[in-house]
Amino acid sequence: MLIYKILLPAEWAAFEAAGRFDGSPFDHSSGFIHCSSREQTGVTAELFFGSEPALVVLAIEADALGPAVRWEEAPDRGELFPHIYGSLPRSAVSGVYEAAGAADVERALPPA
């Protein structure tokens, strides 16, 4: 199963250099790495990255992360979202998609 993580280009560059992603400042404050299902990714991009001129969306093989992935309810959205507890290794990323801002995320990703 694929889950998706939205990054800023600088975060993606740091991820590639390190070979792992330990989370954004928002992820650190939450205690896990926030991700979305394919169906949730466009809305998440608009809500949290609406003013960003460029984004990188990662497709992640959730099965490669085993129990580090937990589907938990987001209180403000009333639905389950995938969260990664721990670092995200580069080896779990199966696709990298560049988007010209939040409004372009749906076009950049393969169909659900």
N, C-alpha and C positions, 0 to 999 in steps of 0.2 A: 504494500500500500504506500502511495506517495503522500507526503505532507509537504507544506511549503513554508519557507521562511523568506521574508522581505528584508533586504539589507540596503543600506546606502552604499554607493560605489566605494567609498573609503573603507567601510566595514568589510566588503568583499575582498578588497586588495589586502587588508590585514589578515583575513581568513586564509587567503591563498598563500601568503608569506609564512604564516604559522602552521598551516596544515590542519588547523582546527579553529572552531569558533566557540568562545566562552560566553558569548552574550553581549548584547548592547547594554547601555546604562539602564534602560527600562527593564530589560531581562534581569539584570543583577538586582534591581530593587524588588522584583517579583520572586526571585529565587529559582527561576527556570527560564528556558528559552521559549518565547512565544512563537507558535506556528499556527498554520491554518490548513483546513482541507482545501481541495481545489475550488470547491463551491464558495468558500469563505474568503478566498484570497483577494478578489477584486474589492469587496466591501472593506476588508481590513486595510487595504492600500489607501482607499479614499479616506477612511476615518483617521488613520494614524500617520499617513505620509502624503496627504493631499497637497501640501505646498512644496514638496521636493521635486526638483526638475529631472532627476534621474533615479532609477531604482534597479536593483538586481534581485531577481526572485529565484530562489533555489528550490529544486525538486529534491526531496530527501526520501530515501528508502527507509521508512519507519521500521520495517522488520529488521534491518541491520542494527538498529539501536536497542532492540529488545525491550526490557522493562523500563528503560530510561524514558520511553515515551508513555505519557499518561494522558488520557482524554478527560478533561475536567471542564466543568461548567464555568463560563465567564459570567459573573453576576450581572454585569451591565448589558449583556447580549442575550442571556437566557438560552444559550446553546453550548454544546461541548466543543472544545478546541483542543488540539494536540499540543502538549507541552513537553519539552525535553529537559530532563533533570540530569545535568552534567554537560560536558563538552560535546560539541558536534564535530565529529571527525570528517575530514574532506572525503574520505572513502565512502561515506554514506550519501554523498551528493551525486545524484544521477543526471541532473540537468541544471543548466544555468541560463537564465533568460533576462535580457536587458530590456527595460521599459523606459520610455520617455515620460516619466511621471506616473502618478497613480491612475490617471484616466487611460493609460496605455497598457496597464497590466493584463487586462482580459485579452487584448489583441496579441500580446507577447507570449502568452502561455498556450500550450496545446489545449484543445477542447476537453472539457470535463468528461 
